Amino acid sequence: MKRLKPIIYTAAIIVFLICLFAFLLGTGVFEGKFKNDPFSWYFLAKGIFCSLSLFLSIHILEAIQQLSNKH
């Protein structure tokens, strides 16, 4: 589990950054304006959800492993 932890954290950060970049591209922030595009908000929400689920899954697996080691 300790070997997978940095890989999963890195994957969570990369997923979030890719989705944040897609959000910023879709809203036109790099062009100096802001347009409210629903697909951009979808990518932002998807990035937050996926990166958070990766982050929490490693903590849940560690908790389950600690519980199984106690018995």
N, C-alpha and C positions, 0 to 999 in steps of 0.2 A: 504494500500500500504506500509506503514512503517513497518508493521509486516512481509511482504514478502521480503523486501529488503535484510535483512541479510541472509535469506534462499537462495535467488537467487545468491547473491554474493558467498556464501559458495559453492553452486552447481557449479558455474562457475569455481571456483578455483579447486575444486575436479576433474571436467571434464578435465581441462587443465593439472593437475598433472598426471592423469591416462594416458592421451594421450602422454604426455612428457615421462613418464616412458616406455610406449610401443615403442616410438621412440628410446629411448636409448637402450632398449633391442634388438630391431631389427637391430640396426647399430653395435652392439657389443662393445659399449663404455665401459661397465663394464668388458669386457674381455681384455681391453687394446689395442684394435684395432678399426678401423673404416671401415666398408664396406657400400657401397652406395646401400641400399635396397629401392626400390620404395614404398613398403608397409609401411615402417617406415616413410617415408616422408609424405605419405597419412595420417597416424595417427597424425603426428605433425600438418599438415595443418587442419585436421578435429578438433583437439583439440583447435587450435587457433580460428577457425571459430565459433565453438559451444560456447566456453566460451565468446568470444566477442559478439556474438548475444544475449546470456543471459544477459550480462552486459548492452548492449545497449537497450534491450527491456524494462528493468525497467526504464531507463531514458526516453524512448519514452512514456511509459505509464504514468509517472509522468508529462510530458509535456502536454499530452492530458488531464489529470485530472485537471491541472492548467487552461488550456484553457476552459474547461467546467465549472469550478468554477467561472470564470470571467463573464460568461453570465447568 
